[in-house]
Every structure is written in structure tokens, then in C-alpha cells.
Amino acid sequence: MLFWKKSKEEKLAEEGNKEAILSLIEKGKKERAIEILERFKDREDLRRILFRLYMEEGKYYYAYQLIEHYDPSLATSKEKALIYERVGELEKSAQEYAKLGDWESLRKAGELLWQAKKPQEALELLNRSLKVAPPFKREEIEEHIRKIKEELGLVQKESLLERLRKGLQKTKEAVEFKIIFAGRSIDEELFEELEEKLIKADVGAKTSLQIVEELRKEAIRKNLKTSDKLFDYFKNLILSQISKCEGSLKEKDTSIYLFLGVNGSGKTTSIGKIAYKLTREGKKVLLVAADTFRAAAIEQLEVWAKRSGAHLVKKEEGTDPAAVVYAAMEKAKEGGYTHILIDTAGRLHTKEPLIRELRKIRDVIRRFFPEEPTETLLVLDATIGQNSLQQARIFKEALDITGIILTKLDGSAKGGAIIPICKELNIPIKLIGVGEGIEDLQPFVAKDFVEELLS
């Protein structure tokens, strides 16, 4: 039998030799170095090395203990802010972020105080952030300020209809359907212009042509001379195209939502917003970071878990996604969670592996909950228009999609994308994203959508 022998260097390290400890670290033996250094917390020189290792390895709770019980000067304000945030000391974290004074730190401090149920203090810091923020970031900060003012009763809360109206503003400004139907003579020029505007709104060439043909027939059938007489028929025609796709999220005693979508579609953000809504309703929510292909996706979901108050199951980047889901299903069973939201990877350039991966995830879910998932939701980006249809067809090959979440309707003049998506995919549209705010993901109501698009 062979026995492991300690090297001379390691023996020196165990005696507190600084050079030997640093050599262990250089050789990548950080865990061993930490184990040794924890015996020498009373030595200032070694305590500083231990603190640095804790920060590098993401051991924020241990770093917290060092600065709280030994030496607060070990950490800068920025480091203290991060440590306090990670261990849940939100007010302390906000104080440290506020000391930094730049717009981003002030915004972060305001957000943390809002989470800590300190809306007045949050408002003060966010207003300070707004004054020094670059122009392209002010809208985001103003959104936070508006939410807090709504909570404090200082401004009237926006209705879903008002948010929808704002979200579709770019489409309305770009196409101006109302002008076409403002009493112009009905002629071929009018129909050509209308077709052009429909295509511009991303209704799609085929569907746009069909709509125009229907209007042309109606004008002949009723011998109409001016376009205003066609407006109600046009509105009802659009409504008939999308009303069949109206749907709402299903819920059960245990609801499992599986989210699909390519990177950049707004999938993880949509999950976060849904989690926020559910936790505010008093539901016990578990987020599952099964997009292990990208570390950024795991980190983003972690941020949303903290922001929404949901719990999170995650593993290291590169872990088998099905293994993450398995761990989550065990936790969901034991913890009595009412809603489980699973984020998955979306890499269409690896189509076959993606399809196998999604089916494997579904099979793992059914080992614990045979009738699940409650919903398999495909997240599509409205700004990419017709490309979203191709994405949907690929995902449909992998799983039965029960609903669509259409994001970024506010981001371009592509509001008409709903029409071909509804018509060609014949899948219910459960939610639409009409802004960047945390409450700007709302149910799709066909009548309201048409009214606001054409008003």
C-alpha cells in the first residue's frame, strides 16, 4: 500500500510559512491553501491572503465572517457591497454601494433598498443616480423610480392597457394605419401603400397580400368610395387573424413551466418577470438554471432569483442540463414548491443535440411528475420577425409547444409579427413583452392589441 507523503513545502505551509503558502496557491492548490490559512486568522499578513482567496473562489459568506469578526479594512467598499449583497445584508450592501457615488453603484444601492422594503431611501438614491447617469441609461432608472412611486402612491399605477399602448408606439408611428383610412379615395395606390405598411409592420408578404385582397373584395362588394368606410372591416379582419391565438398560462397545484428559445430572445428575462409576479402572489417559486452551456445564463438567472425572491437550483457551467433538472425535481418534491420554472439552452446550430437534450429534460421531469410539464413555452423575439417562425418550427420538432411568449414588441416597428406567428404556428400566445419593466410582460388580449395597434 502506498501512503501519501506531505512535501517539505506543504509542511512549511502548515507551520504558517507565507512563501510556502503562496507557492501552493501558484500551483493551483487553493483549497489546500485555504484550509491551512484558516488556522492563522489571527496573523494579519496571512488573513489578507485568505480574504483574497475567499473572494477569488466566490466564498462570500466566509469573507463576510472575516471582515465582520476580524478586520473590516480587509475589503474595499466595492468588495463589502458585493459581500453584503451575496449574504443577504441588503441595507449594509446599499450603504457601501452608495459610498462609491457613481451612477451604477447608486442605482444598485437604490434597487437593494427597494428589495429591503425601504422605498423612500431607495427613491432618494435612484434620483441621485438619475442625475449622473449617461443618457442611454436614464430610461431604465426612471422605470425603477416610477415603480417605487407607484408603490408609495405618489403616481397612479399604469394599467395593462396603458403599458400596451406605450409598447406599440414605435409600430404605430412607423406605419400610421389610421392615416390610410382617413377618408382617402379607394384606388390601387391605396391598396399598394397599405400592403407596404403591413409588410413594414412585419405582418409578412403572404399574409399582407391576403388582407389587402380581402379589403379590395369588400370595397367592390359594397361599392365603397372612401377608405374610412373600410376601417372597421380592416380592424375585424386583423382581429379574426389573431383572436384564435389568445391564451393564458395554465396553473396546477404543482406547475412546471419549461422555457425554450434561442439565446437573446429574452427567455431568461421572461422567466425572471414571471417569477417576480408569482412570488408577489405568495407562490413558492423555484428557478432551474438548466442552460448550462453559458455561464452568463446561470448568473443572469441567479440575479433574477434574488430580485424576485424565488429559490434557485444551479450547477457549474457545462453540467448535463438533465442532471440540474433532476436535482431541481428532488428539491421541488421535498420543498413543496408550487411553481417550477426551467431555463434551457437554445443553440439552433446544434439542432439534433438540442432536440435530444430537451427530450431528456422532459423525461426527467416525468419521472417525478408524470403529467408535467404544465406548459412548454417558446420565447420568440418580435424584432427578428420572419426568422422567429423558422426557430419555432425547429423547437416544435423537439417538444409539443403549448404556448408562445412574444418579447420586445416595444423594441421596433415589428408589432405586426403576432399575425403570421399566430396564423402559421397555430399555437396560443400566452404573454407579450411590451417594455423593459419588471411588470411589462402581460397577458395577450387580442381585442386590446388590435385596438391599440390601429388607434
PyMOL commands that set and color helices and strands:
alter all, ss='L'
color gray80, all
select helices_A, chain A and resi 8-14+18-26+30-40+44-56+60-69+72-74+77-86+90-100+103-115+119-132+135-152+160-167+169-175+177-180+188-200+205-221+227-245+267-280+295-308+321-335+348-368+382-384+387-398+415-425+446-454
alter helices_A, ss='H'
color red, helices_A
select strands_A, chain A and resi 255-260+285-290+311-313+339-344+375-381+403-407+429-433+441-443
alter strands_A, ss='S'
color yellow, strands_A
deselect
rebuild
show_as cartoon
